Amino acid sequence: MPLKAVTLTHVRYHAEDWLGLLFAWASLLPVFISLGGFLSHFIFRRELQAMFFALGLLIAQFFSEFVKTAVKQSRPLTCEALEMCDSHGWPSSHSVYMSFFSIYFTLLAARRLTFSTHLGKVFMMSISWPFAVVVMYSRIYLGYHSPAQVAAGCCLGLILGSVWYLIVNVILVHTFPVLEELPICKFFYIKDSSHIPNVIRFEYENCRAARKVAEVKVMPKPSMD
């Protein structure tokens, strides 16, 4: 059966396998999160919490590659047919990324974010996990990793994500006010809003208040004639 590739990162799948096509795109989710999620968040929000979140993901990926190089476990035989097996397979970097992202996001939603309803909080705590499972299974389905390699990546990501969350939100969070005062942070309007219980409500109310003030300023003054 001929092979085709999702050309963004050259993920291969069997040409007549529509499920393989779906999983090929699913395996690119870490790319979409990094470029679409964190980059757009920096452009529009510029929160220190999100920036340290992204930094942790980057550190986890470098650590994953270090472990791969040290262990030097080959990818499964199914990978040979894909002609893309010139690197080691243990642990799966995709699994590290998605499990790190999911556990950090879950802890963030549970401990740092405020929601109007309990159902909303539960939804946000669990929303990333189905995507993580799909990405991890896609690496097995497409033949790039064995189940053991994916499981190892998942465990490593969970550990690194949990530890990094504690480092950021127990230790580094106390440096955020200092970082906000740095010239580069002031220049790029980088901020920390972790001290605000409900950021969405805060922004909504202040935006409406600012509009009312602006409307008062532009109202024509009554004539004295």
N, C-alpha and C positions, 0 to 999 in steps of 0.2 A: 504493500500500500504506500503510495507516495506521501512525502511529508511537505507540509507548508509551515510557515513561521509567522508569528506576530512580530513584525519587523522592529517595533520599538526597542525591545531588548532581545530579539531573535529567539523567542520561546517557540519551540517546535511542537507540532501536533499532527496527527494523521489527517490527511486532507478530507476524508469522508466522515470523520468523527465530529459531529456537531457538539457533543459533550466535551471533547478534547479542546475544541475552539473556545468554549465557555470557560474551561479551566485554564486555558492559556491566557486569556484576558484576566481571569481572577488572580493568576500568579503575578500579575503586574500591579496589583493593588498597593504594595509598598511604594512603588514609584509614584502612583497617584496621590497617596497620602503625603509623601515627602514634598513633591512639587506642587500639587494642587492644594493640599491641606495646610502644611506648615508655611509654605511660601506666601500663600494668600492671607493666612492669619497674620504673618508679620507685616504685610503691606497694609492691612486694614485694622489690625488690633494692636500689635506690637507689645504683647504681654511677656513679662519675664518668665512667668510660669510656663508658657508654651515654648519659649526659647530654650529653657532648660530641659523641657520634655524632649524637644528635638535633639538637643545635645546628647542626652542619654541614649537615644536611639542610635545616634552616630557612634558613640563609644561602644555600644553593644555590638554593632556590626563589625567594628575593628577587632573587638575581642573575639567575636565568632570566627573571623578569618584567621586570627592568631591560633585559636584552638584547632581549626582545620589543618593549618600548616603543621602544628605539633603532632596531631594524631595521625594524619596522612591516611585516612581510611578512604578507599576508593568508592565511587558511586556504584549503584547496582548495575548488573549486566544489561538491564533494560535501557540504560542511558547510552549504551554504545550505538544503538540504532539511531539515536538522535544526532550523532556526530557532534556533540557539544559537551564532551566529558573530559575536558582537559584540566579540571580542578578537582579537589577533594570534596567529599560529601558529608563528613560528620563534624559538626552538626549542620542541619539545614539552616542557612542564613534567613530564608523566608520565614521559617518557623520562629526563629529567634526574634525577628522584627515584629511579627504579628502578635506573638504572645507578650512581648515586652510592651507593645503599644496597648494591648487590651488590658493587661493587669494594671498598668499605670493609669489608664483612662478610667478604669473601674474604681480604683482607690481615690482618684481625683474627684469623681462624681459622688462617691460615698462620703468623703471627708471634707472636701473643700468647696463644693458647689451647692447652691441653695435652690430648691425647687418648690413650687407652690403646692404640689401634691406628692404623696408617697409613690403613686403609680409612675409619675414622671421621673422620679429619682431611680426607681427600679429599671425603668426603660433605658435611661441613659447609662446605668451601670452595666447593662447586658447587651447594648446595641452592637458593640464591636466584636463580640465573641462569635456569632455566626459567620462573619466575614473571615475571622481568623481561622476557623475550622475549615472553611471552603478553600482558603489559600493553602493551608497545610496539606489538605487532602489532594489538592491539585498537583503538588510536587510528587506525590506517590503515583497518582493516576497518569501523569505525563511521563513518568519513568525517570525523573531526575534524582529521586531519593528513595531509600528504603524506609519502611515504617519506623525502624529503629533510629534512623538519622533524623527523621521528622520529630519523633518523640524526644530525642535528645535536645533538638533545637527548641522545642516547646518548653521543656524543663529549664533550660538555660535562660530563655527569655523571661520566664516567670520569676526566676531568682533575681536576675539582673534588674528587671523592671521594678520589683518590690523593693530591692535595696536602694535603687536610684530614687524611687519615690520618697523613701525615708530620708535619704541624704538631702534631697531638695527641700522637702516640706517640714523637716525637723531642724536641720542645720542651716542650709543655704538661704532659706526663706528670710532669716533674720538679717541677711546682707542686702536684701532687695531695696530697702530705703536708701542704703549707701550707694548702690548701683544706680538708682534713679538720679542721683545727684552728679554722676559723672558727666563730663561735657558731651561725650558721644551719645549717651542715652538722652540727654536733653536735646541734642541736635536732631535725633531720629524720633523723638517723642516716645521713647521706650518707657513703659510704666509697669507698676504692679497694682492690681486691684483686688488682691486676695483679702484685704482688710474690709472690703465691702461685702456685706452678706448676700445681696442680690444685685449683681451687676446690671442685669437687663432692666430691672425696675429702676435702679439708680439712673441709668442712662436715659430711660424713657421719661422719667419725671423731670430730670434736668434739661433734657432737650425741649420739652413742652414749656418749661419755665423760661428758658432762654428765648423761645419763639415769642412768648407773651411780652417779654421785655423789649424785644426788637420791634414788635408791633406798636408798643406804646411810644417808642422813640420816633417812629416814622409817621405817627398820627399828626395831622395838621393842627397847629395851634389855633384856638378860637380868635376871631377878629375882634379888635378893640373898638371898631367903629360903631 
